[in-house]
Amino acid sequence: MTDPHIKQQFFSEIRQAIPERQIYTDSLRTYAWGTDASFYRMTPQVVVRTKNEQEVQAAFKACKKYAIPFTLRAAGTSLSGQSCTDSVLIVAGKGWEQFHLDDDKNAITLQPGITGGRVKKILKPYGRVFPPDPASVGSAMVGGIVVNNASGMNCGVHANSDHMLLSARLVLTDGTVLDTGDEQSREAFRKSHPEFLKKIEALRDEVRKDADLTERIRYKYSIKNVTGLNIRPLVDYDDPFDIIAHSIVGSEGTLAFLSSVRMKTLHEYPYRASAMVYFQTMEESCKAIVALKQLKADEDDMAMTYENLKVKSAEMLDYLSLQSVDDPVYLNYKKDVDAGRIDGVAKGDYHNLTAVLTETKALTPEGLKANIQEVMDTLSRFNLYGEPAFTDDPKVYGKYWSIRSGIFPAVGGQRPVGSSCLIEDVAFHIQDLPHATVDLQQLIARHGYKDACIYGHAFEGNYHFILNQSFATKEEVERYRNMMECMR
Ligand SMILES: Cc1cc2nc3c(=O)[nH]c(=O)nc-3n(C[C@H](O)[C@H](O)[C@H](O)COP(=O)(O)OP(=O)(O)OC[C@H]3O[C@@H](n4cnc5c(N)ncnc54)[C@H](O)[C@@H]3O)c2cc1C
């Protein structure tokens, strides 16, 4: 928006449709809206706070007419700058908080501005859960969670937004509203956009003709793959409306505005227990995770569905993650190492200790007890540091999970002044976990990142690593570039 004449015309057009109090152009507020939870800053030229579909349509129309780029924003907790812009920022947060829970509680329809934490509270009394669970769930909103395909410690791949989504109500960039769950809306769209649907069908058929490509897509999406646009719908749904609805998951605001979404809910297990288990090496912890994932309710049933897994989640925390939160067992380990009490480990070398926060759930107390026993039997085959102990006390296991959720802010808070706290994701198939994790740790160390920690959703083969990176010198920029190139 460099041409002042166009800028003026654009403003006068959106002011006709959107109340003045919802449009910010002053330097203070545009500056304040110029960042999300990433380290990027771009000051928008205008912030448009929308309250309904008509306002979104009006903003889209004006942007399209004057060829002005725009970016959508829910809560702005994204970590990679995808909700930042130096152009037009269209916000749909407060005011977009309505929901409708089905009578049988098996599905919920949500507007994009409702936080994930509030959805959880709505469902709790009915013993149901909204599975996507980023650690930011208290602030992150449904629009951002679904459109980022954000997930966390418990939802894995089986219950991510893509798998939970039933239908979506969208505002396309040409202003059309399409509700893929409403037959009238679908029929109207068939009439107004026949070419659009034909292209989707042609793409679907082209992909499916290629058996290797189809298989590759399935393989890629069997792990937490959120890179790029979601192409799984092309192989897993026949109906072009389902393909459109599921494509919105992970689209990061590039395809359409999500006006509401209908999602499945899952039942919550009434009995659960967690243990923080410490291993003598990272590789050993990964081997144990692979073994825990093999524990199934029915040994004859080879399918590893979430329902029949005995262990529901396992989060790995490397020694720097433990150090960032002053984990008491890690502090003891340091004393043991320095007193020469750990075989084969030199004084001052604490990098081997690795924790796995694991959780089992069941429908009955007996089921929970049996699961715990089986997990303990499995763990006894591995080289542990200390005795593992499960707890079913929510106050105690709540603390464990808070430690896990607190790693990112804790590490970020300890970064050297002038550096940025960068968080990245990598995902592997579970069988590759032991060697891939050790490779990752060595790769980071080779590039001289002494305070970079690795932690995350090991059960899903998905780790985060955090780097405290300075961009102040050429050498530092080069170091970061080399590291990321090697990662690819
Ligand atoms: C402390 C912390 C912990 C986190 N932990 C996790 C984690 O465990 N797992 C994980 O996956 N992520 C995590 N995240 C990042 C996570 O992706 C975001 O928290 C969340 O998904 C974004 O929600 P939001 O409401 O802030 O969306 P925003 O950041 O506002 O937007 C997200 C994206 O969606 C688009 N968008 C927003 N609303 C709409 C809409 N209505 N229609 C179309 N597009 C829209 C935006 O353009 C943007 O591309 C964490 C972030 C923080 C700060």
The ligand as an SDF file (V2000), in Angstrom:
LIG
                    3D

 53 58  0  0  0  0  0  0  0  0999 V2000
    4.0440  -20.7170   24.7550 C   0  0  0  0  0  0  0  0  0  0  0  0
    3.5830  -21.3230   23.4600 C   0  0  0  0  0  0  0  0  0  0  0  0
    3.4260  -22.6840   23.3710 C   0  0  0  0  0  0  0  0  0  0  0  0
    3.0030  -23.2780   22.1610 C   0  0  0  0  0  0  0  0  0  0  0  0
    2.8660  -24.6300   22.1180 N   0  0  0  0  0  0  0  0  0  0  0  0
    2.4720  -25.2100   20.9770 C   0  0  0  0  0  0  0  0  0  0  0  0
    2.3390  -26.6320   20.9290 C   0  0  0  0  0  0  0  0  0  0  0  0
    2.5370  -27.3420   21.9140 O   0  0  0  0  0  0  0  0  0  0  0  0
    1.9610  -27.1840   19.7530 N   0  0  0  0  0  0  0  0  0  0  0  0
    1.7170  -26.4200   18.6340 C   0  0  0  0  0  0  0  0  0  0  0  0
    1.3600  -26.9780   17.5910 O   0  0  0  0  0  0  0  0  0  0  0  0
    1.8360  -25.0800   18.6600 N   0  0  0  0  0  0  0  0  0  0  0  0
    2.1950  -24.4500   19.7910 C   0  0  0  0  0  0  0  0  0  0  0  0
    2.3170  -23.0940   19.8340 N   0  0  0  0  0  0  0  0  0  0  0  0
    2.0270  -22.3270   18.6230 C   0  0  0  0  0  0  0  0  0  0  0  0
    0.5940  -22.5020   18.1630 C   0  0  0  0  0  0  0  0  0  0  0  0
    0.5720  -22.7240   16.7580 O   0  0  0  0  0  0  0  0  0  0  0  0
   -0.2780  -21.3370   18.3770 C   0  0  0  0  0  0  0  0  0  0  0  0
   -0.2980  -21.1950   19.7420 O   0  0  0  0  0  0  0  0  0  0  0  0
   -1.7390  -21.4900   17.9050 C   0  0  0  0  0  0  0  0  0  0  0  0
   -1.9860  -22.4880   16.9970 O   0  0  0  0  0  0  0  0  0  0  0  0
   -2.1240  -20.2650   17.1580 C   0  0  0  0  0  0  0  0  0  0  0  0
   -3.3810  -19.8640   17.5740 O   0  0  0  0  0  0  0  0  0  0  0  0
   -3.6960  -18.3270   17.5580 P   0  0  0  0  0  0  0  0  0  0  0  0
   -5.1120  -18.1920   17.9540 O   0  0  0  0  0  0  0  0  0  0  0  0
   -2.7170  -17.5640   18.3320 O   0  0  0  0  0  0  0  0  0  0  0  0
   -3.5750  -18.0120   15.9880 O   0  0  0  0  0  0  0  0  0  0  0  0
   -2.7660  -16.8720   15.2500 P   0  0  0  0  0  0  0  0  0  0  0  0
   -1.3340  -16.9190   15.6230 O   0  0  0  0  0  0  0  0  0  0  0  0
   -3.4600  -15.5930   15.3850 O   0  0  0  0  0  0  0  0  0  0  0  0
   -2.9460  -17.3790   13.7460 O   0  0  0  0  0  0  0  0  0  0  0  0
   -2.4530  -18.6150   13.3370 C   0  0  0  0  0  0  0  0  0  0  0  0
   -2.5620  -18.7520   11.8200 C   0  0  0  0  0  0  0  0  0  0  0  0
   -3.9260  -18.9090   11.4690 O   0  0  0  0  0  0  0  0  0  0  0  0
   -4.3600  -17.8710   10.5880 C   0  0  0  0  0  0  0  0  0  0  0  0
   -5.7070  -17.5520   11.0410 N   0  0  0  0  0  0  0  0  0  0  0  0
   -6.0850  -17.1020   12.2560 C   0  0  0  0  0  0  0  0  0  0  0  0
   -7.4120  -17.0110   12.3240 N   0  0  0  0  0  0  0  0  0  0  0  0
   -7.8930  -17.4400   11.1300 C   0  0  0  0  0  0  0  0  0  0  0  0
   -9.1940  -17.6060   10.5840 C   0  0  0  0  0  0  0  0  0  0  0  0
  -10.2920  -17.3130   11.2750 N   0  0  0  0  0  0  0  0  0  0  0  0
   -9.3150  -18.0710    9.3260 N   0  0  0  0  0  0  0  0  0  0  0  0
   -8.2200  -18.3860    8.5880 C   0  0  0  0  0  0  0  0  0  0  0  0
   -6.9640  -18.2500    9.0460 N   0  0  0  0  0  0  0  0  0  0  0  0
   -6.8090  -17.7880   10.3120 C   0  0  0  0  0  0  0  0  0  0  0  0
   -3.3400  -16.7690   10.7540 C   0  0  0  0  0  0  0  0  0  0  0  0
   -3.2090  -16.0230    9.5580 O   0  0  0  0  0  0  0  0  0  0  0  0
   -2.0770  -17.5520   11.0470 C   0  0  0  0  0  0  0  0  0  0  0  0
   -1.4790  -17.9880    9.8440 O   0  0  0  0  0  0  0  0  0  0  0  0
    2.7240  -22.4650   21.0240 C   0  0  0  0  0  0  0  0  0  0  0  0
    2.8650  -21.0760   21.1180 C   0  0  0  0  0  0  0  0  0  0  0  0
    3.2880  -20.5110   22.3210 C   0  0  0  0  0  0  0  0  0  0  0  0
    3.4310  -19.0300   22.3790 C   0  0  0  0  0  0  0  0  0  0  0  0
  1  2  1  0
  2  3  1  0
  2 52  2  0
  3  4  2  0
  4  5  1  0
  4 50  1  0
  5  6  2  0
  6  7  1  0
  6 13  1  0
  7  8  2  0
  7  9  1  0
  9 10  1  0
 10 11  2  0
 10 12  1  0
 12 13  2  0
 13 14  1  0
 14 15  1  0
 14 50  1  0
 15 16  1  0
 16 17  1  0
 16 18  1  0
 18 19  1  0
 18 20  1  0
 20 21  1  0
 20 22  1  0
 22 23  1  0
 23 24  1  0
 24 25  2  0
 24 26  1  0
 24 27  1  0
 27 28  1  0
 28 29  2  0
 28 30  1  0
 28 31  1  0
 31 32  1  0
 32 33  1  0
 33 34  1  0
 33 48  1  0
 34 35  1  0
 35 36  1  0
 35 46  1  0
 36 37  1  0
 36 45  1  0
 37 38  2  0
 38 39  1  0
 39 40  1  0
 39 45  2  0
 40 41  1  0
 40 42  2  0
 42 43  1  0
 43 44  2  0
 44 45  1  0
 46 47  1  0
 46 48  1  0
 48 49  1  0
 50 51  2  0
 51 52  1  0
 52 53  1  0
M  END
$$$$
